[in-house]
Amino acid sequence: MSFPNIRPRRLRTSPAMRRLVSETRLSPAEFVLPLFVKEGLTEPRPIASMPGVVQHSRDSLRKAAVEAVQAGVGGLMLFGVPENRDPEGSGGVDPGGILNVAIRDVIREVGDATVVMSDLCLDEFTSHGHCGVLDASGEVDNDRTLQLYGEMALAQAAAGVHVLGPSGMMDGQVGAVRAALDGAGYQDRTILAYAAKYASAFFGPFRDAVESELDGDRRTYQQDPGNLREALREVELDIAEGADMVMVKPAGAYLDVISAVAERVTVPVAAYQVSGEYAMVEAAAANGWIDRERAMMESLTAIRRAGAQITLTYWAVDAARLLRDHY
């Protein structure tokens, strides 16, 4: 057999060689760990559809924050699960609501040793489960919701959060949050916009995690999975309104969107490896159908290769430890 003496396999001959020429490298500093805190719990409560993930008590949340910092994880994204909900989602605005209390707890525990982020949305706090308040016809009232997002942003900023993550996909949400923050003297607070959030089946286990009350779906405000140009438009609008970073959610089924966004913008790009992506690998691994650690690291590498500078993942601590010990 005759062919030119060009052998790409020379660069794959050993772990050391493969490591040397690797084009895509992961770092714990680019991982953000989502954490759920449930009002009234005295100990962590497992989430059945997300093996290894729990609803935290306030005490266990503080311990988890310290553990993540010690592992080198770059940030924490906090979600609150209240005991009581109402149509207005008032628990999200209340300074004594579980999410705002949790922010203060984590800031006191770890301070500036990591970046503390908060989900800014009403869906965990509304009795109907939508990301905004409803009008008389039962539809989400975009502009009235923006007023509440502004109030929620001020409550989270007062609690000390570093980064606010408006995730409701309301038109104008970033501008409303930026105006509220700046008007109250919080010009230094960062906005991570959930700019391209799709109406995805992969969100299923998350709704167990936050005990969602949703009846129906969110297709009138979350994006259609078939649309890419629309995602780019949403990203451009959010940056124009003052977003400091933008996010694509979910990650695994939308690598092309991550890539297109990363090529187009100059702000940091994040991606959220969501609950369904996590749960599928965990379930397959539990059945012996897949190598958990390899699948975990391969999926995170794919997200990074697509162009995400920041990845929200439930494997943040596990992946950070693997990188430290084996990579």
Secondary structure, 3 states (H helix, E strand, C coil): CCCCCCCHHHHHCCHHHHHHCCCCCCCHHHEEEEEEEECCCCCCEECCCCCCCEEECHHHHHHHHHHHHHHCCCEEEEEEECCCCECCCHHHHCCCCHHHHHHHHHHHHHCCCCEEEEEECCCCCECCCCCCCECCCCCECHHHHHHHHHHHHHHHHHHCCCEEEECCCCCCHHHHHHHHHHHCCCCCCEEEEEEEEECCHHHHHHHHHCCCCCCCCCCCCCECCCCCHHHHHHHHHHHHHCCCEEEEECCHHHHHHHHHHHHHCCCCEEEECCHHHHHHHHHHHHCCCCCHHHHHHHHHHHHHHHCCCEEECCCHHHHHHHHHHHC
